[in-house]
Amino acid sequence: MIKFLRKSHKWIGIVLTLFLLMFAASGIILNHRKAFSGVDVNRKLLPKEHRYVNWNNASVRGSLQLSPDSVLVYGNIGIWLTTPEFKEYSDFNAGFPKGIDNRKVSALSMLPSGELYAGTYFGLFRFEAVSGLWQKCELPVRKQRVADLSQKGDSLLVLTRSELLIRDAFGHFHVHHLTPPAGYKDQVGLFKTLWVIHSGEIYGLAGKIIVDAVGLIFIFLTITGLIFFVNRYRIRGRKKKGSEAKKASRTSRWSLKWHNKTGWITLVLLLLTTLTGMFLRPPLLIAIATKQVNKIPGTKLDSPNAWFDKLRAIRYEEGRDSFLLATSDGFYRADAGLERELIRIPVQPPLSVMGINVFEPLAPGSWLVCSFSGLFVWQPDEGIVVNRITGEPWKPMGRPGPPVSRDMITGMSKEYSGGTVWFDYNTGARMAEAGKSFSPMPTRLVNTPISLWNVALEVHTGRIYKPLFGMFYILVVPLVGLLTVFMSVTGFVVWYKKHRRNKKS
């Protein structure tokens, strides 16, 4: 039995070497987005699926009409000034920090006064017309990431993932505390809980450093195991043990000693990190996507804010004089003053766990809602949800569905002179009206780099392996996770049996 476990540990470790090194290194980068935000990577170095073709890969989130002959288009490509025909482009990113990650724009908003604001992952920016530069606005919240920008009259509403801020007449931003929804339970999603445990965020910076250390330990164990494996065959292959063979023997003994010691001391951390990571990607994600659990006391999740890390978009309903709020828990309606208890809307369209990407009015009482779960026309007062592509009514399945659909919509533009255009993550620009075509993506935008952080994300989620495995890439994370758990346990069992036997001797 021990012989079988030893061989299993060895050969599984050899097979997983590259996967473990890439998962560990990418995880460390993902934990420090700000630190790596200025580092870009040429897309030509990546598989073709990660290159821009026909405005794909979330290149565009939306557009904003500046004047009759000028439009701002924005998204992962930054902000560009173009014409209503979307043919000529001028760089509109001056003032943003270096690095494409600092130029990814989630929302643009222009007030009636002409003031222009941009919401990014790293904060809110205001365009200074005199200097032609974007200037950062300091918000009175710790997490500066802007999820959405919206307006009510001449008031600007800034939505972070946890707070709603409203700009006053003097240009200052004040936090507006949203009340908990009706029937609120002080719980948090199991997905979010596993997410912050996996990243270490559950205990703030200290937790991140611990998880970084786990990543380095995975790298150390992988390299020392590989050294031991290679040196054993190098030594066996020599008839006489010369100085080189003796050196290899010493290196092997040192590698094995610290491989074993490090492995058994950190076994619990290794298993915890691996197991939590397995459930953050499909197909295991489906099992936990809608589950709610109690908050872990004394952690980041134990927040008195009922909307902590749940807010995604907000829109004012002119006809009803109320607000619609899109959250990770679904849609809610709030009164015009945002003072009373928020009410969950009974019938609502599906939203991907990745969040809402388009939330636009179509007519009074009718909204277009798009995410990685598809495109839907929603009439909340009538309780009607219709698939915009097929025209068929949508009905809940009664069980969690896949986190993505065939139509993975990342953005929309109504400012194109040829009509409304949607942007699909995989296929790119798609005209809402059949038979029409959209302007091709210019070379200067096709060559927009990708951030190192996003490269790490593609590696860590397993999407980087799609060219090798096709649609089966979705199984890379759970399979590597299961094999890593098995390898870790078998390594401990083999070490423990040998250690106990040596101790008895």
HELIX and SHEET records of a PDB file:
HELIX    1   1 ILE A    2  LEU A   30  1                                  29    
HELIX    2   2 ARG A   33  PHE A   36  1                                   4    
HELIX    3   3 ARG A   43  LEU A   45  5                                   3    
HELIX    4   4 LYS A   48  HIS A   50  5                                   3    
HELIX    5   5 ILE A  100  ARG A  103  5                                   4    
HELIX    6   6 LEU A  190  SER A  199  1                                  10    
HELIX    7   7 GLU A  201  TYR A  203  5                                   3    
HELIX    8   8 GLY A  204  ARG A  236  1                                  33    
HELIX    9   9 SER A  243  ILE A  265  1                                  23    
HELIX   10  10 LEU A  267  MET A  278  1                                  12    
HELIX   11  11 LEU A  284  ILE A  288  1                                   5    
HELIX   12  12 THR A  443  VAL A  446  1                                   4    
HELIX   13  13 LEU A  452  HIS A  460  1                                   9    
HELIX   14  14 ARG A  463  TYR A  465  5                                   3    
HELIX   15  15 LYS A  466  PHE A  469  1                                   4    
HELIX   16  16 GLY A  470  LEU A  475  5                                   6    
HELIX   17  17 VAL A  476  LYS A  504  1                                  29    
SHEET    1   A 2 ASP A  40  VAL A  41  0                                        
SHEET    2   A 2 ILE A 450  SER A 451 -1                                        
SHEET    1   B 4 GLY A  62  SER A  67  0                                        
SHEET    2   B 4 SER A  70  GLY A  75 -1                                        
SHEET    3   B 4 GLY A  78  THR A  82 -1                                        
SHEET    4   B 4 TYR A  89  ASP A  91 -1                                        
SHEET    1   C 4 VAL A 105  MET A 110  0                                        
SHEET    2   C 4 LEU A 116  THR A 120 -1                                        
SHEET    3   C 4 GLY A 123  GLU A 128 -1                                        
SHEET    4   C 4 LEU A 133  CYS A 137 -1                                        
SHEET    1   D 4 VAL A 146  LYS A 152  0                                        
SHEET    2   D 4 SER A 155  THR A 160 -1                                        
SHEET    3   D 4 LEU A 164  ARG A 167 -1                                        
SHEET    4   D 4 PHE A 173  HIS A 176 -1                                        
SHEET    1   E 2 GLN A 187  GLY A 189  0                                        
SHEET    2   E 2 GLN A 292  ASN A 294 -1                                        
SHEET    1   F 4 LEU A 311  GLU A 317  0                                        
SHEET    2   F 4 SER A 322  THR A 327 -1                                        
SHEET    3   F 4 GLY A 330  ASP A 335 -1                                        
SHEET    4   F 4 ILE A 343  ARG A 344 -1                                        
SHEET    1   G 4 ILE A 356  ALA A 363  0                                        
SHEET    2   G 4 SER A 366  SER A 371 -1                                        
SHEET    3   G 4 GLY A 374  GLN A 379 -1                                        
SHEET    4   G 4 ILE A 384  ASN A 387 -1                                        
SHEET    1   H 3 ILE A 409  SER A 413  0                                        
SHEET    2   H 3 VAL A 421  ASP A 424 -1                                        
SHEET    3   H 3 GLY A 428  MET A 431 -1                                        
END                                                                             
